[in-house]
Amino acid sequence: MKTFHTEHGMTRVQVGVTIGIVLLLSFIVAFLWRNADSLRFQGAFARSVKKLQLLQTMSSELLASAEAEKSAVMADTDEASQLFAEQSIQASRNVAEARRALEPLLEGKGQESERFREFTHCWDKLQEIDNEVLSLAVQNTNLKALRLSFGPAADSIKRMEHALTHLMDVVSSSPDAVGLTRLASQAIVGTQNVYALHAPHIAESSTARMEELEGEMQRFEAQITEALQHLQERVEEPGKPLLDTAWASYKDFQKLTADIVTLSRNNSNIRSFALSLGQKRKITAECQDMLTALRETVQQGMAYKATR
């Protein structure tokens, strides 16, 4: 059997083998290239899915934080306010943790990164407001003022009224009965007028109006003190113990009123409520909108890559 050689001395068999090897290598390279491209797509898709999961976590935890914060503001005890405040803080931490995990997954300086920066700026503002709202909410100064007014302050007035009413009975046969009764009545009515100003002061948010109410309280207190002092000068021995009780009860009421005014001035419940329904609500909605925009951007990127 003769062996045929090519012009350069290669046999036809060698040429065939060489061509086969080249074709096989071309096939392998094409296969590896397609496989690498597929792996790249799968990796990008997996990252996008992870982004969406983190964004969903951020959105749900942001909502949970806002709801817990509202509960902290509306709670009627320090314990409940503190519990809801802690829940709100934990949900915010979950948002922050997911945000940190999301950041390295974003692609370069494109639209995703821009959306992420917008959310981060909004989130920073929201955290500042949250800190103020929750700090105020757990103080409950308006609620504490109401409790003092409806409880100990009301009790001290009752003790004073009881003592002075009894005093009026004791002096009813005195030649000075009319004058003493008038003074005792002035003290009782004046104290009731001060007490009636507690609730408006506690509910007031304007500093100027609170100062007006405090001015009215001081005028009534001056009248009460003057009436009791005149009674002190004119009441005889049988009525002295009752007047002493009235004085002591009134001094308790004065101190409680001062404490109520101080707590009311802080206005923590009213301020936290106003912030919660005002700035907090607005910023929370903006942050949610930015998360939605970022999620849509990620989804658009997934759809683009899938059609390439």
C-alpha positions in Angstrom: 0.0 0.0 0.0 1.4 3.4 -1.0 1.5 6.3 1.4 0.6 9.6 -0.1 2.4 12.7 1.0 1.4 16.3 0.9 3.5 19.0 -0.7 5.3 19.6 2.6 5.8 16.0 3.4 2.7 15.3 5.7 0.6 12.3 5.0 -3.1 12.7 4.4 -3.7 10.8 7.6 -1.7 13.3 9.6 -3.5 16.2 8.0 -6.8 14.6 8.9 -5.8 14.1 12.5 -4.6 17.7 12.8 -7.9 19.0 11.4 -9.8 16.8 13.8 -7.7 18.0 16.7 -8.3 21.7 15.7 -12.0 21.1 15.4 -12.2 19.3 18.8 -10.3 22.2 20.4 -12.6 24.7 18.8 -15.6 22.8 20.2 -14.1 22.6 23.6 -13.3 26.3 23.7 -16.8 27.2 22.5 -18.3 24.9 25.1 -16.2 26.4 27.9 -17.0 29.9 26.7 -20.8 29.2 26.7 -20.5 27.5 30.0 -18.6 30.4 31.6 -21.1 32.8 30.2 -23.9 30.7 31.7 -22.1 30.6 35.1 -21.6 34.4 35.0 -25.3 34.8 34.3 -26.2 32.4 37.1 -23.9 34.3 39.5 -25.4 37.6 38.5 -28.9 36.2 38.9 -28.2 34.8 42.3 -26.8 38.2 43.4 -29.9 39.9 42.2 -32.1 37.5 44.1 -30.1 38.2 47.2 -30.5 41.9 46.7 -34.3 41.5 46.5 -34.3 39.4 49.6 -32.4 42.0 51.5 -34.6 44.8 50.2 -37.7 42.9 51.3 -36.2 42.5 54.8 -35.4 46.2 54.9 -38.9 47.2 53.9 -40.7 44.8 56.3 -38.4 45.7 59.2 -38.8 49.4 58.5 -42.5 49.0 58.7 -42.2 47.0 61.9 -40.0 49.7 63.5 -42.5 52.4 62.6 -45.4 50.4 64.1 -43.5 49.7 67.3 -42.6 53.4 67.6 -46.2 54.4 67.3 -47.1 51.9 70.0 -44.4 53.4 72.2 -45.8 56.9 71.7 -49.4 55.7 72.4 -48.6 53.5 75.4 -50.0 54.6 78.7 -47.3 53.1 81.0 -43.5 53.5 81.2 -43.1 49.8 81.0 -45.2 49.5 77.8 -43.4 52.5 76.2 -40.0 51.0 77.0 -41.0 47.6 75.6 -42.3 49.0 72.3 -39.3 51.4 72.1 -36.9 48.4 72.3 -38.9 46.6 69.6 -38.6 49.6 67.4 -34.9 49.9 68.0 -34.3 46.2 67.2 -36.3 46.4 64.0 -34.1 49.5 63.0 -31.0 47.5 63.7 -32.3 44.7 61.4 -32.8 47.3 58.6 -29.2 48.6 59.2 -27.8 45.1 59.1 -29.5 44.3 55.8 -28.4 47.6 54.4 -24.8 46.8 55.2 -25.1 43.4 53.6 -26.7 44.9 50.5 -24.1 47.6 49.8 -21.3 45.3 48.5 -23.7 43.6 46.2 -24.6 46.7 44.2 -23.0 47.2 40.8 -20.4 49.9 40.5 -21.7 53.4 40.2 -24.8 52.7 38.2 -28.4 53.4 39.0 -28.6 50.8 41.8 -25.8 52.6 43.7 -27.5 55.9 43.2 -30.8 54.6 44.5 -29.0 53.1 47.4 -27.3 56.4 48.3 -30.7 58.1 48.2 -32.1 55.6 50.6 -29.1 55.9 52.9 -29.5 59.7 53.1 -33.2 59.2 53.9 -32.4 56.5 56.5 -30.0 58.7 58.3 -32.6 61.4 58.7 -35.1 58.9 59.8 -32.8 57.6 62.5 -32.3 61.1 63.9 -36.1 61.6 64.2 -36.5 58.1 65.6 -34.0 58.7 68.4 -35.8 61.9 69.4 -39.3 60.3 69.2 -38.4 57.3 71.3 -36.4 59.3 73.8 -39.5 61.5 74.4 -42.0 58.6 74.3 -40.5 56.7 77.2 -40.5 59.8 79.4 -44.3 60.0 79.5 -44.2 63.4 81.2 -47.7 64.4 80.2 -49.2 61.1 81.4 -47.3 61.4 84.7 -48.6 64.9 85.1 -52.2 63.7 84.5 -51.8 61.0 87.0 -50.5 63.4 89.6 -53.4 65.8 88.9 -56.1 63.1 89.0 -54.6 61.3 91.9 -52.6 63.0 94.7 -53.5 66.6 93.7 -57.3 65.7 93.7 -56.9 64.0 97.1 -55.1 67.0 98.7 -58.0 69.2 97.5 -60.5 66.9 99.1 -58.6 67.0 102.4 -58.5 70.8 102.3 -62.2 71.1 101.4 -63.2 68.7 104.1 -61.1 70.6 106.8 -62.5 74.0 105.7 -66.1 72.8 105.4 -65.8 71.4 108.9 -64.2 74.7 110.0 -67.2 76.6 108.7 -69.5 74.5 110.8 -67.3 75.1 113.9 -67.4 78.9 113.5 -71.1 79.1 112.5 -72.0 80.4 115.9 -69.2 82.9 116.0 -70.0 86.7 115.7 -67.4 86.6 112.8 -69.1 83.6 111.1 -70.0 85.4 107.9 -66.5 86.7 107.4 -64.8 83.4 108.3 -67.1 81.5 106.0 -66.4 83.8 103.1 -62.6 83.4 103.6 -62.9 79.6 103.8 -65.1 79.6 100.6 -62.5 81.8 98.8 -59.8 79.4 99.6 -61.8 76.4 98.4 -62.9 78.1 95.2 -59.4 79.4 94.5 -57.9 75.9 94.9 -60.6 74.4 92.5 -59.7 77.1 90.0 -56.1 76.2 90.1 -57.0 72.5 89.7 -59.2 73.3 86.7 -56.1 74.7 84.9 -54.1 71.5 85.3 -55.6 69.7 82.4 -55.4 72.6 79.9 -51.8 73.1 80.8 -50.9 69.4 80.4 -52.6 69.4 77.0 -51.1 72.6 75.7 -48.2 72.6 73.3 -47.6 76.3 73.0 -45.1 77.7 75.5 -46.7 81.2 75.4 -50.1 79.7 76.3 -48.6 77.6 79.1 -47.1 80.8 80.6 -50.5 82.4 80.5 -52.1 79.5 82.4 -49.3 79.5 84.9 -49.9 83.3 85.5 -53.5 82.5 86.2 -52.5 79.8 88.6 -50.2 82.2 90.5 -53.0 84.8 90.8 -55.4 82.2 92.3 -52.6 80.9 94.6 -52.0 84.4 95.9 -55.8 84.7 96.7 -55.8 81.3 98.4 -52.7 82.2 100.5 -54.2 85.5 101.5 -57.5 83.9 102.5 -55.8 81.3 104.6 -53.6 83.9 106.3 -56.6 86.0 107.2 -58.3 82.8 108.6 -55.1 82.2 110.6 -55.5 85.6 112.2 -59.2 85.4 113.0 -60.0 81.7 113.8 -60.1 80.9 117.5 -58.7 77.8 119.2 -61.5 75.3 118.5 -60.9 75.8 114.7 -57.1 75.9 114.8 -56.5 72.2 114.2 -58.8 72.2 111.2 -57.1 75.2 109.7 -53.7 73.6 110.2 -55.0 70.6 108.3 -56.3 72.9 105.5 -52.9 74.6 105.4 -51.0 71.3 105.2 -53.3 70.0 102.5 -52.9 73.2 100.5 -49.1 73.1 100.7 -49.2 69.5 99.4 -51.4 70.7 96.5 -49.0 73.6 95.8 -46.0 71.3 95.6 -48.0 68.8 93.4 -49.0 71.7 91.1 -45.4 72.8 90.7 -44.4 69.2 89.8 -47.3 68.9 87.4 -46.3 72.2 85.7 -42.7 71.0 85.4 -43.7 67.7 83.8 -46.2 69.4 81.6 -43.5 71.8 80.4 -41.4 69.0 79.1 -44.4 67.9 77.0 -42.7 64.6 76.0 -46.0 62.8 75.0 -47.3 65.7 72.9 -44.0 66.4 71.3 -43.4 62.7 70.5 -46.9 62.4 69.1 -46.5 65.4 66.9 -43.1 64.1 65.6 -44.6 60.7 65.0 -47.6 61.9 63.0 -45.6 64.7 61.3 -41.9 64.4 60.3 -41.6 60.7 61.2 -44.5 59.6 59.0 -43.3 61.7 56.1 -39.7 60.5 56.2 -40.8 56.8 56.7 -42.9 57.0 53.5 -40.0 58.6 51.6 -37.7 55.8 52.7 -40.2 53.1 51.7 -40.6 54.8 48.3 -36.8 54.7 47.8 -36.6 51.1 48.7 -39.4 50.4 46.1 -37.4 52.3 43.5 -34.3 50.4 44.3 -36.1 47.1 44.1 -37.6 48.0 40.7 -34.1 48.9 39.4 -32.8 45.5 40.5 -35.7 43.7 38.8 -35.1 45.7 35.6 -31.5 44.6 35.7 -32.5 41.0 36.0 -34.8 41.2 33.1 -32.2 42.9 30.9 -29.6 40.2 31.7 -32.1 37.4 31.0 -32.8 38.7 27.5 -29.1 39.2 26.5 
